[in-house]
Amino acid sequence: MIRTAIFTLALAATLLAGCGSDERDQAAAAAGPAPKTDTDGTASKARSSAPKKTSAARRGTTIKAVNSQFGKILADGRGQAVYIFDKETSSRPKCYGACAKAWPPVLTNGRPVAGKGARAAGLDTTRRRNGGRQVTLNGQPLYYYVDDAPGRVLCHNVDEFGGLWLVVRPDGTPVS
């Protein structure tokens, strides 16, 4: 009975915290130490979950079109949605530290690959401070939301870290 009540309270707190709220940060602090971070402040765990496709020709991360509650949007090869940060108006990333923990960069080991429904013309890369290569679309860096999963978009059109986070249509325009 007590376990059920504790579980229910924990679940309610998680649902109420939502995407990008201070309550989420407080709940994370109560849960214990944060995961290890890389030199640019990105979470190693989040980083390692970002899929990377490589081969002898150094093929990079696949970006493809998938169906979502927002219509067709771009996602990685596993189907996890990718976002742009409207505060970034060039290929130079501005999301580091706490921002990159909540919004891990879409990284690649080679040239990004346009999968089914995506256009190769706008895909490219930019260097992060730690030397990692981040995928860009039409000159804007791409990110994941840390609590998303393939087929699940939780934080579209969220105002956090000084700008809006938006999923992207296959033609490269953000969903409004």
C-alpha positions in Angstrom: 0.0 0.0 0.0 2.8 2.4 1.0 4.8 1.4 -2.1 1.8 2.1 -4.3 1.3 5.5 -2.8 5.0 6.4 -3.2 5.0 5.2 -6.8 1.8 7.2 -7.5 3.3 10.4 -6.0 6.6 10.0 -7.9 4.6 9.4 -11.2 2.4 12.5 -10.5 5.5 14.6 -9.8 7.1 13.5 -13.0 4.0 14.2 -15.1 3.5 17.6 -13.5 7.1 18.6 -14.0 6.7 18.3 -17.7 9.3 19.5 -20.3 11.8 22.1 -19.2 10.3 23.1 -15.9 12.0 24.0 -12.7 10.1 21.2 -10.9 11.9 18.7 -13.2 15.2 20.2 -12.2 14.3 19.9 -8.5 13.1 16.3 -9.0 16.4 15.4 -10.8 18.4 17.0 -7.9 16.4 15.0 -5.4 17.0 11.8 -7.4 20.8 12.0 -7.0 23.9 13.1 -8.9 23.7 14.1 -12.6 25.2 11.7 -15.2 28.8 12.3 -16.3 29.3 15.0 -18.8 31.7 15.5 -21.6 34.0 18.5 -21.9 31.4 20.6 -23.7 28.8 19.9 -21.0 26.7 17.4 -22.9 25.6 14.3 -20.9 27.6 11.3 -21.9 24.6 9.0 -21.4 22.4 11.2 -23.7 25.3 11.4 -26.2 25.8 7.6 -26.3 22.1 7.1 -27.0 22.2 9.2 -30.1 22.5 6.6 -32.9 25.4 6.8 -35.3 25.8 4.9 -38.5 29.3 4.6 -39.7 31.1 2.6 -42.4 34.5 2.7 -44.1 33.2 5.6 -46.2 32.3 7.4 -42.9 28.6 7.5 -43.4 27.0 9.7 -40.7 23.8 9.8 -38.8 20.7 9.2 -40.9 18.0 11.8 -40.9 14.6 10.7 -42.3 10.9 11.7 -42.4 8.5 10.0 -39.9 4.9 10.4 -39.0 4.0 12.2 -35.8 1.2 14.1 -34.1 2.5 17.2 -36.0 2.4 15.5 -39.4 5.6 14.4 -41.2 8.7 15.5 -39.3 12.4 14.8 -39.4 13.9 12.2 -37.1 17.1 10.2 -36.8 17.5 6.6 -38.2 15.7 5.1 -35.2 12.7 7.5 -35.5 13.6 9.9 -32.7 12.5 13.5 -33.5 15.1 16.2 -34.1 14.6 19.8 -33.2 16.0 23.2 -34.1 16.5 26.0 -31.5 15.2 29.2 -33.0 17.7 31.2 -31.0 20.5 29.8 -33.2 20.5 31.7 -36.5 23.8 30.3 -37.7 25.6 26.9 -37.7 27.5 27.9 -34.5 25.8 26.0 -31.6 24.8 28.1 -28.5 23.4 25.2 -26.5 26.0 23.9 -24.0 26.0 23.0 -20.3 22.5 22.6 -18.8 21.0 23.3 -22.2 22.8 20.4 -23.9 21.8 18.1 -21.0 18.1 18.8 -21.7 18.6 19.1 -25.5 21.5 16.8 -26.6 23.1 17.6 -29.9 22.5 15.3 -32.9 26.1 14.1 -33.4 27.7 12.2 -36.3 31.0 10.5 -37.2 30.6 11.2 -40.9 28.6 13.1 -43.4 24.9 13.0 -42.5 22.7 10.7 -44.7 19.3 11.7 -46.0 17.0 8.8 -45.4 13.5 8.1 -46.7 11.6 11.4 -47.2 14.5 13.7 -46.2 16.4 16.0 -48.5 20.2 15.7 -48.6 20.8 19.2 -49.9 20.3 20.9 -46.5 22.2 18.4 -44.3 25.7 19.3 -43.1 27.8 19.4 -39.9 29.3 22.0 -37.6 32.0 21.6 -35.0 31.1 21.8 -31.3 33.6 23.2 -28.7 34.8 19.7 -27.8 35.5 19.0 -31.5 32.4 16.8 -32.0 30.5 17.1 -35.2 26.9 18.1 -34.9 24.4 17.6 -37.7 22.9 20.8 -39.2 19.9 21.4 -41.4 19.9 24.5 -43.6 22.7 25.9 -41.4 20.9 25.3 -38.1 22.2 22.7 -35.5 19.9 19.8 -34.7 19.1 18.5 -31.2 17.2 15.8 -29.5 15.0 16.3 -26.4 16.4 14.1 -23.6 13.0 12.6 -22.6 11.8 11.8 -26.2 12.0 8.3 -27.6 11.5 7.0 -31.1 7.9 7.9 -32.1 7.4 10.2 -29.1 7.5 14.0 -29.4 7.2 15.7 -26.0 8.6 19.2 -26.3 7.7 20.8 -29.6 7.2 24.6 -29.4 8.6 24.9 -25.9 10.3 28.1 -24.8 13.4 27.1 -22.9 17.0 28.5 -22.7 16.0 31.7 -24.3 14.3 30.4 -27.5 11.8 28.0 -28.9 12.5 24.3 -29.7 10.7 23.2 -32.9 10.4 19.9 -34.7 11.1 20.2 -38.5 9.1 19.2 -41.6 10.9 17.2 -44.3 11.2 20.4 -46.4 13.4 21.9 -43.6 10.9 24.4 -42.3 10.0 24.3 -38.6 6.5 23.2 -37.6 4.7 26.2 -36.2 
